[in-house]
Amino acid sequence: MTIRDRLTRGFIAGLIAGIPMNILSYIFFMLGFTELRFVDWVYVLLLERMVDPTISSHALALTTHLIFTGILGIIFAYFIKAVSTENYYLKGWLFSVAVWFLSYLGSTLFPVFKIIITSDKTPATNLVSATVFGLVLAWALKWLDHSVKVNS
C-alpha cells in the first residue's frame, strides 16, 4: 500500500512513534523512575486533576495521547519537507526535544505544577521518552516517505 498524502504519512509516523514512547513511559513508572506517565499528563491537562483511572478513562487518555503524537507527526512531516529531507534522525530528535522543552515551559507558565508536584526524575525520563519518540518518528516517516515514488 502506498500512501501518497504527506498528512496521512505524518499522522501514521506519529502514531507509530507514540507507541514505544508510551511503553517506555509505563516501564519508567513501574520501575519508580517517574511519578507521571504520559497518560497522567492527559488527565491533568484535560481534567485539571489526577484521577483514579478506570479502564475506560485510561483508554481514553491513551487514545488522546496517541492522537496528539499523530498530530506531532503531521507537523514534523511538513517541517522536514520545508527544511530538507536530509538527516532525518537529527531533525527528529531536535523536534522531539523542542516539543519536550516547550511542554515543560508551558506547564511552568500555566499553573500545571500547582496541581501536581514531581521530582527531577519525571522531566529526565520524559526527555528519554521524547528522544525515543523523535528517533522512531524520523525512522517511520523516512520509511513511509521512501515507500512513495513521488516526492510529495
DRENPA-3360 file (N, C-alpha, C; in nm, 2 decimals, always signed):
BEGIN
1 = MTIRDRLT = +0.08/-0.12/+0.00/+0.00/+0.00/+0.00/+0.09/+0.12/+0.00 ~ +0.06/+0.21/-0.09/+0.14/+0.34/-0.10/+0.05/+0.45/-0.05 ~ +0.10/+0.53/+0.04/+0.03/+0.64/+0.10/+0.10/+0.77/+0.04 ~ +0.03/+0.83/-0.06/+0.09/+0.95/-0.12/+0.07/+1.08/-0.05 ~ -0.02/+1.08/+0.05/-0.06/+1.20/+0.12/+0.04/+1.23/+0.23 ~ +0.11/+1.34/+0.24/+0.20/+1.37/+0.34/+0.14/+1.38/+0.48 ~ +0.02/+1.44/+0.49/-0.05/+1.45/+0.61/-0.08/+1.31/+0.67 ~ -0.12/+1.22/+0.59/-0.15/+1.08/+0.64/-0.02/+1.01/+0.68;
9 = RGFIAGLI = +0.08/+1.03/+0.60/+0.21/+0.96/+0.64/+0.26/+1.02/+0.77 ~ +0.25/+1.15/+0.79/+0.29/+1.21/+0.91/+0.21/+1.16/+1.03 ~ +0.08/+1.15/+1.01/+0.00/+1.10/+1.12/+0.03/+0.96/+1.16 ~ +0.05/+0.88/+1.06/+0.08/+0.74/+1.08/+0.22/+0.73/+1.15 ~ +0.32/+0.80/+1.10/+0.45/+0.80/+1.17/+0.44/+0.85/+1.31 ~ +0.36/+0.95/+1.34/+0.34/+0.99/+1.48/+0.28/+0.88/+1.57 ~ +0.18/+0.81/+1.51/+0.12/+0.70/+1.59/+0.22/+0.59/+1.61 ~ +0.30/+0.56/+1.51/+0.40/+0.45/+1.53/+0.50/+0.49/+1.64;
17 = AGIPMNIL = +0.54/+0.62/+1.63/+0.64/+0.67/+1.73/+0.58/+0.68/+1.87 ~ +0.45/+0.71/+1.88/+0.38/+0.72/+2.01/+0.37/+0.59/+2.09 ~ +0.37/+0.48/+2.02/+0.36/+0.35/+2.09/+0.48/+0.32/+2.17 ~ +0.60/+0.32/+2.12/+0.72/+0.29/+2.21/+0.74/+0.40/+2.31 ~ +0.70/+0.52/+2.28/+0.71/+0.63/+2.38/+0.62/+0.60/+2.50 ~ +0.50/+0.56/+2.48/+0.41/+0.53/+2.59/+0.45/+0.40/+2.66 ~ +0.50/+0.30/+2.59/+0.55/+0.18/+2.65/+0.67/+0.21/+2.75 ~ +0.76/+0.29/+2.70/+0.87/+0.33/+2.78/+0.82/+0.41/+2.91;
25 = SYIFFMLG = +0.72/+0.50/+2.89/+0.67/+0.57/+3.00/+0.61/+0.48/+3.10 ~ +0.54/+0.38/+3.06/+0.48/+0.28/+3.16/+0.60/+0.20/+3.23 ~ +0.70/+0.17/+3.16/+0.81/+0.10/+3.22/+0.88/+0.18/+3.32 ~ +0.91/+0.31/+3.29/+0.97/+0.40/+3.38/+0.88/+0.42/+3.51 ~ +0.75/+0.42/+3.49/+0.66/+0.44/+3.60/+0.66/+0.31/+3.69 ~ +0.66/+0.20/+3.63/+0.66/+0.07/+3.71/+0.79/+0.05/+3.78 ~ +0.90/+0.10/+3.73/+1.03/+0.09/+3.79/+1.05/+0.20/+3.90 ~ +0.96/+0.30/+3.91/+0.97/+0.40/+4.00/+1.06/+0.52/+3.96;
33 = FTELRFVD = +1.09/+0.52/+3.83/+1.18/+0.63/+3.78/+1.11/+0.76/+3.75 ~ +0.97/+0.75/+3.75/+0.89/+0.87/+3.72/+0.77/+0.86/+3.80 ~ +0.71/+0.98/+3.83/+0.58/+0.99/+3.90/+0.46/+0.99/+3.81 ~ +0.49/+1.04/+3.68/+0.38/+1.06/+3.59/+0.41/+0.99/+3.46 ~ +0.31/+0.91/+3.41/+0.31/+0.86/+3.27/+0.26/+0.97/+3.18 ~ +0.27/+0.95/+3.05/+0.21/+1.04/+2.96/+0.06/+1.05/+2.97 ~ +0.00/+0.93/+3.00/-0.15/+0.93/+3.01/-0.19/+1.02/+3.14 ~ -0.10/+1.02/+3.24/-0.13/+1.11/+3.35/-0.13/+1.25/+3.32;
41 = WVYVLLLE = -0.04/+1.29/+3.23/-0.04/+1.43/+3.18/-0.17/+1.46/+3.11 ~ -0.22/+1.37/+3.03/-0.35/+1.39/+2.97/-0.46/+1.42/+3.07 ~ -0.46/+1.34/+3.18/-0.56/+1.36/+3.29/-0.54/+1.50/+3.34 ~ -0.42/+1.54/+3.37/-0.40/+1.67/+3.43/-0.44/+1.78/+3.33 ~ -0.40/+1.77/+3.21/-0.43/+1.88/+3.11/-0.58/+1.89/+3.07 ~ -0.65/+1.77/+3.06/-0.79/+1.77/+3.02/-0.88/+1.79/+3.14 ~ -0.85/+1.73/+3.25/-0.94/+1.73/+3.37/-0.90/+1.82/+3.48 ~ -0.78/+1.88/+3.46/-0.72/+1.97/+3.56/-0.70/+1.90/+3.70;
49 = RMVDPTIS = -0.68/+1.77/+3.70/-0.66/+1.70/+3.82/-0.62/+1.55/+3.79 ~ -0.56/+1.49/+3.88/-0.53/+1.35/+3.87/-0.66/+1.27/+3.91 ~ -0.68/+1.16/+3.84/-0.79/+1.07/+3.87/-0.75/+0.93/+3.90 ~ -0.83/+0.86/+3.97/-0.81/+0.72/+3.98/-0.86/+0.65/+3.85 ~ -0.77/+0.61/+3.77/-0.81/+0.57/+3.64/-0.89/+0.44/+3.63 ~ -1.00/+0.44/+3.56/-1.07/+0.32/+3.52/-1.02/+0.27/+3.39 ~ -1.06/+0.16/+3.35/-1.01/+0.11/+3.22/-1.06/+0.20/+3.11 ~ -1.18/+0.25/+3.11/-1.23/+0.34/+3.01/-1.16/+0.47/+3.01;
57 = SHALALTT = -1.14/+0.53/+3.13/-1.07/+0.66/+3.13/-0.92/+0.65/+3.09 ~ -0.86/+0.54/+3.12/-0.73/+0.51/+3.08/-0.72/+0.49/+2.93 ~ -0.81/+0.42/+2.87/-0.81/+0.40/+2.73/-0.83/+0.53/+2.66 ~ -0.92/+0.62/+2.71/-0.94/+0.75/+2.65/-0.82/+0.83/+2.66 ~ -0.75/+0.83/+2.77/-0.63/+0.91/+2.79/-0.52/+0.86/+2.70 ~ -0.50/+0.73/+2.68/-0.40/+0.68/+2.59/-0.43/+0.71/+2.45 ~ -0.56/+0.70/+2.41/-0.60/+0.73/+2.27/-0.58/+0.88/+2.25 ~ -0.61/+0.96/+2.34/-0.59/+1.11/+2.33/-0.44/+1.14/+2.31;
65 = HLIFTGIL = -0.36/+1.07/+2.39/-0.21/+1.09/+2.37/-0.16/+1.05/+2.24 ~ -0.21/+0.93/+2.19/-0.17/+0.88/+2.06/-0.21/+0.97/+1.95 ~ -0.33/+1.03/+1.96/-0.38/+1.13/+1.86/-0.28/+1.25/+1.86 ~ -0.25/+1.29/+1.98/-0.15/+1.40/+1.99/-0.02/+1.37/+1.93 ~ +0.03/+1.25/+1.95/+0.16/+1.21/+1.88/+0.14/+1.20/+1.73 ~ +0.02/+1.16/+1.69/-0.01/+1.17/+1.54/+0.00/+1.31/+1.48 ~ -0.06/+1.40/+1.56/-0.06/+1.54/+1.52/+0.08/+1.59/+1.51 ~ +0.16/+1.56/+1.61/+0.31/+1.59/+1.61/+0.38/+1.54/+1.49;
73 = GIIFAYFI = +0.34/+1.42/+1.45/+0.39/+1.35/+1.33/+0.36/+1.43/+1.20 ~ +0.24/+1.49/+1.20/+0.20/+1.57/+1.08/+0.28/+1.70/+1.08 ~ +0.30/+1.76/+1.19/+0.38/+1.88/+1.20/+0.52/+1.85/+1.15 ~ +0.58/+1.74/+1.20/+0.72/+1.70/+1.17/+0.73/+1.67/+1.02 ~ +0.62/+1.61/+0.96/+0.63/+1.57/+0.82/+0.64/+1.70/+0.73 ~ +0.56/+1.80/+0.77/+0.57/+1.92/+0.69/+0.69/+2.00/+0.72 ~ +0.74/+2.00/+0.84/+0.86/+2.06/+0.88/+0.98/+2.01/+0.80 ~ +0.99/+1.88/+0.80/+1.11/+1.82/+0.73/+1.10/+1.84/+0.58;
81 = KAVSTENY = +0.98/+1.85/+0.53/+0.97/+1.88/+0.38/+1.02/+2.02/+0.36 ~ +0.98/+2.11/+0.45/+1.02/+2.26/+0.43/+1.17/+2.28/+0.45 ~ +1.23/+2.20/+0.53/+1.37/+2.23/+0.56/+1.46/+2.15/+0.47 ~ +1.45/+2.02/+0.47/+1.52/+1.93/+0.38/+1.49/+1.79/+0.43 ~ +1.51/+1.69/+0.34/+1.49/+1.55/+0.39/+1.62/+1.48/+0.42 ~ +1.72/+1.56/+0.44/+1.85/+1.50/+0.49/+1.85/+1.50/+0.64 ~ +1.93/+1.41/+0.70/+1.94/+1.40/+0.84/+1.81/+1.38/+0.92 ~ +1.73/+1.29/+0.87/+1.60/+1.26/+0.94/+1.61/+1.25/+1.09;
89 = YLKGWLFS = +1.71/+1.17/+1.13/+1.72/+1.13/+1.27/+1.76/+1.25/+1.36 ~ +1.85/+1.33/+1.31/+1.89/+1.45/+1.39/+1.77/+1.55/+1.40 ~ +1.70/+1.57/+1.29/+1.58/+1.66/+1.29/+1.47/+1.60/+1.37 ~ +1.45/+1.47/+1.37/+1.35/+1.41/+1.46/+1.38/+1.43/+1.60 ~ +1.51/+1.41/+1.64/+1.55/+1.42/+1.78/+1.53/+1.57/+1.82 ~ +1.58/+1.66/+1.74/+1.57/+1.81/+1.77/+1.42/+1.85/+1.79 ~ +1.34/+1.80/+1.70/+1.20/+1.83/+1.70/+1.13/+1.77/+1.83 ~ +1.17/+1.65/+1.87/+1.11/+1.59/+1.99/+1.16/+1.66/+2.12;
97 = VAVWFLSY = +1.29/+1.70/+2.12/+1.34/+1.77/+2.23/+1.28/+1.91/+2.24 ~ +1.25/+1.98/+2.13/+1.19/+2.11/+2.13/+1.04/+2.09/+2.18 ~ +0.97/+1.99/+2.14/+0.84/+1.97/+2.20/+0.84/+1.94/+2.35 ~ +0.94/+1.86/+2.39/+0.95/+1.83/+2.53/+0.98/+1.96/+2.61 ~ +1.07/+2.04/+2.56/+1.10/+2.17/+2.63/+0.98/+2.26/+2.63 ~ +0.92/+2.28/+2.52/+0.80/+2.37/+2.51/+0.69/+2.32/+2.60 ~ +0.67/+2.19/+2.61/+0.57/+2.13/+2.70/+0.60/+2.17/+2.85 ~ +0.72/+2.15/+2.89/+0.76/+2.19/+3.02/+0.75/+2.34/+3.04;
105 = LGSTLFPV = +0.79/+2.42/+2.94/+0.78/+2.56/+2.95/+0.63/+2.60/+2.97 ~ +0.54/+2.54/+2.89/+0.40/+2.57/+2.90/+0.34/+2.53/+3.04 ~ +0.39/+2.42/+3.09/+0.34/+2.38/+3.22/+0.39/+2.46/+3.33 ~ +0.50/+2.53/+3.31/+0.56/+2.62/+3.41/+0.49/+2.76/+3.40 ~ +0.46/+2.80/+3.28/+0.39/+2.93/+3.26/+0.25/+2.93/+3.31 ~ +0.18/+2.81/+3.28/+0.05/+2.79/+3.33/+0.06/+2.70/+3.45 ~ -0.03/+2.72/+3.54/-0.02/+2.66/+3.68/-0.04/+2.51/+3.68 ~ +0.02/+2.43/+3.59/+0.00/+2.28/+3.60/+0.07/+2.22/+3.72;
113 = FKIIITSD = +0.18/+2.28/+3.76/+0.26/+2.22/+3.87/+0.20/+2.26/+4.00 ~ +0.10/+2.34/+4.01/+0.02/+2.36/+4.13/-0.07/+2.24/+4.16 ~ -0.10/+2.18/+4.05/-0.19/+2.06/+4.06/-0.10/+1.94/+4.10 ~ +0.01/+1.92/+4.04/+0.09/+1.80/+4.06/+0.24/+1.84/+4.08 ~ +0.30/+1.79/+4.18/+0.44/+1.82/+4.20/+0.53/+1.69/+4.17 ~ +0.63/+1.71/+4.09/+0.71/+1.60/+4.05/+0.86/+1.63/+4.09 ~ +0.93/+1.52/+4.10/+1.08/+1.54/+4.12/+1.15/+1.56/+3.99 ~ +1.28/+1.57/+3.99/+1.35/+1.59/+3.87/+1.36/+1.46/+3.78;
121 = KTPATNLV = +1.32/+1.35/+3.84/+1.32/+1.22/+3.77/+1.22/+1.23/+3.65 ~ +1.10/+1.29/+3.67/+1.00/+1.29/+3.57/+1.04/+1.36/+3.45 ~ +1.09/+1.49/+3.45/+1.14/+1.55/+3.33/+1.25/+1.47/+3.26 ~ +1.34/+1.41/+3.34/+1.45/+1.34/+3.28/+1.40/+1.22/+3.21 ~ +1.31/+1.14/+3.26/+1.26/+1.02/+3.19/+1.17/+1.06/+3.08 ~ +1.10/+1.18/+3.09/+1.02/+1.22/+2.97/+1.12/+1.27/+2.86 ~ +1.23/+1.32/+2.89/+1.33/+1.35/+2.79/+1.38/+1.23/+2.72 ~ +1.40/+1.12/+2.79/+1.44/+1.00/+2.73/+1.33/+0.94/+2.64;
129 = SATVFGLV = +1.21/+0.95/+2.69/+1.10/+0.90/+2.61/+1.08/+0.99/+2.48 ~ +1.10/+1.12/+2.50/+1.09/+1.21/+2.39/+1.20/+1.18/+2.28 ~ +1.31/+1.15/+2.33/+1.42/+1.11/+2.24/+1.38/+0.98/+2.16 ~ +1.33/+0.88/+2.22/+1.28/+0.76/+2.16/+1.17/+0.80/+2.05 ~ +1.08/+0.89/+2.10/+0.98/+0.93/+2.01/+1.03/+1.00/+1.88 ~ +1.13/+1.09/+1.90/+1.19/+1.16/+1.79/+1.26/+1.07/+1.69 ~ +1.33/+0.97/+1.74/+1.41/+0.88/+1.66/+1.32/+0.79/+1.58 ~ +1.22/+0.73/+1.65/+1.12/+0.64/+1.59/+1.04/+0.72/+1.49;
137 = LAWALKWL = +1.00/+0.85/+1.52/+0.92/+0.93/+1.43/+1.00/+0.95/+1.30 ~ +1.13/+0.99/+1.31/+1.21/+1.01/+1.20/+1.23/+0.88/+1.11 ~ +1.25/+0.77/+1.18/+1.26/+0.64/+1.11/+1.13/+0.61/+1.03 ~ +1.01/+0.62/+1.10/+0.88/+0.58/+1.04/+0.85/+0.68/+0.93 ~ +0.88/+0.81/+0.94/+0.85/+0.90/+0.83/+0.94/+0.87/+0.71 ~ +1.07/+0.85/+0.74/+1.16/+0.82/+0.63/+1.12/+0.69/+0.56 ~ +1.08/+0.59/+0.64/+1.03/+0.46/+0.58/+0.91/+0.49/+0.49 ~ +0.81/+0.56/+0.54/+0.69/+0.59/+0.47/+0.72/+0.68/+0.35;
145 = DHSVKVNS = +0.81/+0.78/+0.36/+0.84/+0.87/+0.25/+0.91/+0.79/+0.14 ~ +1.00/+0.70/+0.18/+1.07/+0.62/+0.07/+0.99/+0.52/+0.01 ~ +0.87/+0.49/+0.07/+0.78/+0.39/+0.00/+0.70/+0.46/-0.11 ~ +0.71/+0.59/-0.11/+0.63/+0.67/-0.21/+0.73/+0.71/-0.32 ~ +0.69/+0.68/-0.45/+0.77/+0.71/-0.56/+0.78/+0.86/-0.59 ~ +0.67/+0.94/-0.56/+0.66/+1.08/-0.59/+0.71/+1.15/-0.46 ~ +0.79/+1.26/-0.49/+0.84/+1.34/-0.38/+0.74/+1.44/-0.34 ~ +0.65/+1.40/-0.24/+0.54/+1.49/-0.21/+0.55/+1.53/-0.06;
% end
